[in-house]
């Protein structure tokens, strides 16, 4: 054997031929293998006898043996295995390291073991590598959607022959591993995981990349600025991350780029001009970012572009007039949610491939181009939330007839624009396959054309918040595929058509805020898919048929603010999914059904302002999700079911006020929070938490002592007093008769609870009615401030002294005494006492004493005097939006009380901001009943003579607040006159302008000033001083679902309905108060959520 000849060895592995490993990766196993190989080699080199002498001589040469061993080792190292074997082994080791780092609960990597050839492992694809003698190398690793999690091992960077790495749709976390050493990588897909950190800059070294998908992760940082180095990149998707910074201008160098998705990040800055130079681009999606500036004009020159999505950014400026001439391949256009303005270019009708147009929520104005009718492939057109307009003439509505040529039109959305006039009957000529038609929040009027009934494939119909009138025709029942119908806030009248029961696929029906009459159709029982029903604020009457509301899918049922009667009609056993039930302000009678406890998903129950009787069902305790319960203003009685209500942990609002509940108030659960519970108006309740301020409950010993008190301390003296009173009566009757004759008119008695005050007391307290104590002057006298400590009135008082020389002043005094003598309300200015005496000069003196309100009148808050120069004086008073809403609700409540609940309906006759005072908490108190009238008396009496001093002819009030019928000669005061004045006050509070403002001239008054801008331009009428609290009111575009916007819209709508020229068309103040309470609750609830 020639010892100098090289020895060629092959290393055999169970994994197949193994590639050469880098010295840095040599393991202990490899060292042991090489030791065995060296031993074997030495055995093969054992000498023969003939060579013994030569070997002996070699042994004697000490330097030759190490040299021989060195040569042998070098021979083994150089010839033991080619690089192919070591590279394959490196791939195997890299994948095993990947497996160790990953969590694999589904066993997707179970085949990765030493007993199976590497190229047969699941998800692994090998290919022969000519550079390594044809040995197999890992070229693809595809493990998408395998339920893997954990970190992606950095060892994947050792798979140097890899072409495809797809780990998408798993739950991998941590950072993106370094793969820049894989120079041949063409596809990298790590999308839909939970990867964090930044996109590695080193990725730009992978110059062979054609597809880079990292979307739907949690990546942060910026897009690598040298991303344009990826000259072979065709498909690039980073959408759905948290990337910041700008879009790198170098992206324009990726000239092969066909698809670019960067949406759903937080990218800022402008769109680089270079993006418009990517001539191969077919899809560009940059939506849902913070991009600003103009759209590069070069973008509209990309003739290959099929999808352009720039929606939900902050892009400005107008669209090029010729954009449709260049985008010849465009199929989908998304520009929604920006600040684009100007007109929609008519050239858009020449982009003949367009199928979907979404340019909603911008500031586009002017007409809708009729050229849209040229788009024969158009299926979706969404133009809502702009300022597009029609003027009511045929030409401006011409686009609707033109759209009849779009035979594939599936969805048409025109909500929240300024479409005016009657809806043309050409609406029925739209594509028969149309499924979605939304035209709500516009200013359309007249009747709904019957041609709409031709659109039999409609599934969604939205015409809400317009001014449609008339009766719903039979067309509604023809649309049997309807699933969603919204006709609320219009002027529809007549009955709800029974044919609505034909809509058996209906999921939601909204008919609120109209004038529907009659009863709830029994045919509603056919609507077994119905989940949402709102019939509130109509004039529905009669009982509700038991079979009408039986849909097992019902989640929301709102029947409030009608005149429905009878027992509660719902079969709760069939309404297991019900979450909201509102029956407020009807005339329902009888008990609350105990079966309500079966609706365990209920969150809101409102049954207030009905005629319900009986006890609160104990089954309420089963409603574990209940958060709001309102049973106020009924005739419910008995004890509060403590065990049922205190166990409802989510109950945050409980109102059982104005009933006949008795017994002790619970202390636990919702009752421990005084702000969450309303109990007033229940005289039989006692005890409870101290913060509720309820009277303490009497014990048995207290009751026995009380009985003795009545028998001994009260009854016996009463009999004695009655005997004495008879004697005194005969002695005083003559004197009383003379006194009555001397008086010009009688003075009403206020009773013993009012302290007696003399003229001298008042003169002394006001320093002889000096100017220093003067608060203000009115039509019939002056108001002073004073304190009467000797009469037990420690707090500051306001004294209203009547000037009896003024015509009508004495009658005003008597009217105010009579009005306030027997009525009490939390929002009425409380009278403390009255004084009718002779002054120091022998003249008649009459005065009324009220609690002094240091915050003054509403008028001083709405129209404050300018602040003094800097350095002196106080800043002008300001009322915030929430405070104004509260004042409006307070005034509505007290008017409701005066008109409907105080026994004898009382008409105030002079409602205005200066007669509304504000207490320490800025709650409103109504005062000045100097010209009040009692409606019941005047209604039953014959018309008074013109010269009658008590006649209401020429009703006194204040210019600007007087109802127009009074100026037209109406002889008697009425509650509708107060309603008109209330509407004017609301308009004044919202606009900040008096009804006598100098700007109101030439036929313009505060009512038509607001109505001409309602509802689409309300920012023009809102008081500028509210801009800080309600910044969204100053924008041209307001989100319809915004709570503050909806509250403002409701206030103006209520005010306009109160100021209708015809008294018979005005709403009642009770309906107004109910609606305002609901609005305030919704607004305050939305603020708390924020």
Secondary structure, 3 states (H helix, E strand, C coil): CCCCCCCCCCCCCCCCCCECCCHHHCCHHHHHHHHHHHHHHHHHCCCCHHHHHHHHHHHHCHHHHHHHHHHHHHHHHHHCCCHHHHHHHHHHHHHHHHHHHEECCCCCCCCCCCCCCHHHCCCEEEEEEHHHCCEEEEEEEECCCCCCEEECCHHHHHCCCCCEEECCCCEEEECCCCCCCCCCCCEEECCCCEECCCCCHHHHHCCCCCEEECCCCCCCCCCCCCHHHCCCCCEEECCCCCCCCCCCHHHHHCCCCCEEECCCCCCCCCCCHHHHHCCCCCEEECCCCCCEECCCHHHHHCCCCCEEECCCCEECCCCCCCHHHHCCCCCEEECCCCCCEECCCHHHHHCCCCCEEECCCCEEEECCCHHHHHCCCCCEEECCCCEEEEECCCCCCHHHHHHHHCCCCCEEECCCCEEEEECCHHHHHCCCCCCEEECCCCEEEECCCHHHHHCCCCCEEECCCCEEEEECCCHHHHCCCCCEEECCCCEEEEECCHHHHHCCCCCEEECCCCEEEECCCHHHHHCCCCCEEECCCCEEEEECCCCCCCCCCCCEEECCCCEEEEECCCCHHHCCCCCEEECCCCEEEECCCHHHHHCCCCCEEECCCCEEEECCCHHHHHCCCCCEEECCCCEEEECCCHHHHHCCCCCCEEECCCCEEEEECCCCHHHHCHHHEECCCCCEEECCCHHHCCCCCCCHHHHHHHHHHHHHHHHHHHHHHHHHHHHHHHHHHHHHHHHHHHCCCCCCCCCCCCCCCCHHHHHHHCCCCCHHHEEEECCCEEEEEEEEHHHCEEEEEEEEEECCCCCCHHHHHHHHHHHHHCCCCCCECCEEEEEEEECCCCCEEEEEEEECCCCCEHHHHHCCCCCCCCCCCCCCCCCCHHHHHHHHHHHHHHHHHHHHHCCCCEECCCCCHHHEEECCCCCEEECCCCCCEEHHHHHHCCCCCCCCCCCCCCCCCCCCCCCHHHHCCCCCCCHHHHHHHHHHHHHHHHHCCCCCCCCCCCCCCHHHHHHCCCCCCHHHCCCHHHCCCCHHHHCCCCCCCCHHHHHHHHHHHHHHHHCCCCHHHCCCHHHHHHHHHHHHHHHHHHHHHC
